[in-house]
């Protein structure tokens, strides 16, 4: 299962690189990282997204969970 999670993380990281303003990709990647316990990485994903595109309340909410 860990292999699948790591593969999903890699896939979503690549997707976010291709579409940095895609909130769904950001939220999904962040959620996967949070579930894995990688809160610092999830926080960085959310902060990067907010720096680029600031109009997604869900990203702010998920960022708050990581703090």
C-alpha positions in Angstrom: 0.0 0.0 0.0 2.9 2.4 0.8 4.1 2.0 -2.8 0.7 3.0 -4.1 0.6 6.1 -1.8 4.1 7.1 -2.9 3.2 6.6 -6.5 0.0 8.7 -6.1 2.1 11.5 -4.4 4.6 11.5 -7.4 1.7 11.6 -9.9 0.0 14.5 -8.1 3.3 16.4 -7.8 3.8 16.1 -11.5 0.2 17.1 -12.2 0.7 20.2 -9.9 3.8 21.1 -11.8 1.9 21.0 -15.0 -1.2 22.8 -13.6 0.0 24.9 -10.6 -3.3 26.7 -10.4 -5.4 23.6 -10.2 -7.1 23.6 -6.8 -8.3 20.0 -7.0 -4.8 18.7 -7.6 -3.4 20.8 -4.8 -6.2 19.7 -2.4 -5.8 16.0 -3.3 -2.0 16.0 -3.0 -2.2 17.9 0.3 -4.8 15.4 1.6 -2.7 12.4 0.6 0.4 13.9 2.4 -1.7 14.7 5.5 -3.0 11.2 5.7 0.5 9.9 5.3 1.6 12.2 8.2 3.7 14.4 6.1 2.2 17.6 7.5 5.2 19.8 6.7 5.1 18.8 3.0 1.3 19.3 2.9 1.8 22.7 4.4 4.4 23.7 1.8 2.1 22.5 -1.0 -0.8 24.6 0.3 1.4 27.7 0.9 2.9 27.5 -2.6 -0.6 27.3 -4.0 -1.9 30.3 -1.9 1.1 32.4 -3.0 0.1 31.9 -6.6 -3.7 31.8 -6.4 -5.3 33.1 -3.3 -9.0 32.5 -3.9 -9.6 28.9 -2.7 -11.1 28.7 0.8 -10.6 25.0 1.0 -6.8 25.3 0.6 -6.8 27.8 3.5 -8.8 25.5 5.6 -6.5 22.5 4.9 -3.5 24.7 5.6 -5.0 25.5 9.0 -5.2 21.8 9.7 -1.5 21.3 9.1 -0.5 24.1 11.5 
